[in-house]
Amino acid sequence: MSFDNLLKQAIHEHQSVIAALEPLVPRIAAVAEAMRHCLKSGGKILLMGNGGSAADSQHIAAEIVGRYKKERKGMPAIALTTDTSILTSVGNDYGFDFIFSRQVEALCTPNDLVMGFSTSGNSRNVVLAIEKAKEIGAVTVGMTGGTGGKLASLCEHNLIMPSADTPRIQEAHIFIGHSLCDLVEAD
């Protein structure tokens, strides 16, 4: 297949997944409302994921702390993927499965919202962190794909991308992440 055809196919697949998000609009709006409530109540948003999902969690945290489109006061969000000393010490002492749950245990309060990115919904370290967040009483959000995996039954809010293809799921995650930031900033 030529490069032109590969690119056209990727564009078509991307557009198909984005168009298929429309039925998720009420769920996306509910997550945005939960985020707004969390922030207005003095809570913070904790985000996590592995690999590309780690980058996605950092990206969305940056939009919340900095700004998305609007000049406004910074809002509290932390990507649990960024502190290499915590990640490596917890990974070394307890195991990679606990790199996020230990941070949730230390940082999360019942006023917070915890968002886990996992294209499969089965990333063990994300699942354990969501379980810990639920124990604490925080609002939980799963950003997944395919069937939603284990996170689908754990999270209070589930945004399951209508695809089983990791790149398309991640593209949809960023679209929804940007949409959430836009809604959080709305008057």
C-alpha positions in Angstrom: 0.0 0.0 0.0 1.3 3.5 -0.8 2.0 6.1 1.8 -0.9 8.2 0.3 -3.3 5.3 0.8 -2.0 4.5 4.3 -2.6 8.2 5.3 -6.0 8.3 3.8 -6.9 5.1 5.6 -5.7 6.5 8.9 -7.7 9.7 8.4 -10.8 7.8 7.6 -10.4 5.6 10.7 -9.7 8.7 12.8 -12.8 10.5 11.5 -14.9 7.4 12.0 -14.0 7.0 15.7 -14.5 10.8 16.4 -17.9 10.7 14.7 -18.8 7.6 16.8 -18.2 9.7 20.0 -21.5 11.5 19.6 -23.5 9.0 21.8 -21.0 9.7 24.6 -21.9 13.4 24.8 -24.1 13.0 27.9 -21.4 11.0 29.7 -18.7 13.6 28.7 -20.9 16.4 30.0 -21.4 14.5 33.3 -17.7 14.1 33.7 -17.2 17.8 33.0 -19.8 18.7 35.6 -18.1 16.3 38.1 -14.7 18.1 37.3 -16.3 21.5 37.8 -17.9 20.4 41.1 -14.6 19.0 42.3 -12.7 22.1 41.5 -15.3 24.5 43.0 -15.4 22.3 46.2 -11.6 22.8 46.7 -10.7 19.4 45.3 -8.0 18.5 42.7 -7.9 16.3 39.7 -5.4 13.4 39.7 -4.6 11.8 36.3 -2.6 8.7 35.4 -1.8 6.2 32.6 1.1 4.3 31.0 3.1 5.1 27.9 1.0 7.3 25.5 -1.7 7.4 28.2 0.9 8.9 30.6 1.5 11.6 28.1 -2.2 12.1 27.7 -2.7 12.5 31.5 0.2 15.0 31.6 -1.3 16.9 28.6 -4.7 17.3 30.2 -3.2 18.2 33.7 -1.2 20.9 32.0 -4.4 22.3 30.3 -6.2 22.4 33.7 -3.3 24.0 35.6 -2.2 26.4 32.9 -5.2 27.2 30.7 -7.0 25.7 27.8 -8.4 28.7 25.9 -9.3 31.2 28.5 -7.3 33.5 30.8 -8.3 32.3 34.3 -6.9 31.3 37.6 -4.9 28.1 37.6 -6.8 25.0 38.7 -5.3 22.1 40.7 -4.5 19.0 38.7 -1.6 16.5 39.1 -0.4 13.9 36.6 0.8 11.0 38.7 3.2 10.1 35.9 5.8 12.8 36.3 7.8 12.4 39.5 10.5 10.0 38.6 11.7 9.7 42.2 8.3 8.6 43.4 7.8 6.3 40.4 11.1 4.6 40.8 11.1 4.3 44.6 7.6 2.9 44.8 8.3 0.7 41.8 11.5 -0.6 43.4 10.1 -1.0 46.9 6.6 -2.2 46.2 6.4 -3.0 42.5 5.3 -1.2 39.3 1.7 -2.2 40.0 1.6 0.3 42.9 3.2 3.4 41.4 -0.2 5.2 41.1 -2.1 3.7 44.1 0.6 4.7 46.5 0.3 8.3 45.2 -3.5 8.2 45.4 -3.2 7.0 49.0 -0.9 9.9 49.8 -2.5 12.7 47.9 -6.2 12.0 47.3 -9.1 13.2 49.4 -12.9 12.6 49.1 -13.2 16.0 47.3 -10.9 14.9 44.5 -11.5 13.4 41.1 -9.2 10.6 39.9 -9.0 9.9 36.1 -7.4 6.8 34.8 -6.3 6.5 31.1 -5.9 2.9 29.9 -6.6 2.0 26.3 -7.6 -1.6 27.4 -9.0 -0.6 30.7 -7.0 -3.3 32.3 -3.7 -1.6 33.3 -3.1 -3.1 36.7 -1.5 0.0 38.2 -4.4 2.2 37.0 -7.0 -0.3 38.3 -5.3 -0.5 41.7 -5.2 3.3 41.9 -8.9 3.6 41.0 -9.7 1.0 43.7 -7.8 3.1 46.2 -9.6 6.3 45.1 -12.9 4.6 45.6 -11.9 3.5 49.1 -11.1 7.2 49.8 -14.4 8.3 48.4 -13.1 10.3 45.4 -15.0 10.5 42.1 -13.5 8.1 39.6 -13.3 8.4 35.8 -12.1 5.7 33.4 -10.9 6.8 29.9 -10.6 3.5 28.0 -11.4 1.8 24.7 -12.7 -1.5 23.4 -14.9 -3.0 26.1 -13.6 -0.7 28.9 -11.9 -3.6 30.6 -11.8 -3.8 34.4 -12.2 0.0 34.7 -15.6 -0.2 33.2 -17.0 -1.9 36.3 -14.9 0.1 38.8 -15.3 3.7 37.8 -18.3 6.0 38.6 -17.9 7.6 35.1 -16.8 5.6 32.1 -15.7 7.1 28.8 -15.1 4.1 26.6 -13.9 5.0 23.1 -15.6 3.1 20.3 -12.5 1.4 19.0 -10.1 -1.4 19.8 -7.2 0.3 18.0 -4.8 1.9 20.4 -3.8 4.9 18.2 -7.5 5.7 17.5 -8.4 5.3 21.2 -5.6 7.8 22.2 -6.7 10.3 19.6 -10.2 10.1 20.9 -8.9 10.5 24.5 -7.2 13.7 23.6 -10.3 15.0 21.8 -12.4 14.3 24.9 -9.7 15.6 27.2 -9.7 18.9 25.3 -13.5 18.9 25.3 -13.5 18.5 29.1 -11.1 21.4 29.5 -13.3 23.5 27.3 -16.4 22.6 29.4 -14.6 23.2 32.7 -13.6 26.7 31.5 -17.1 27.5 30.3 -19.1 30.3 32.0 
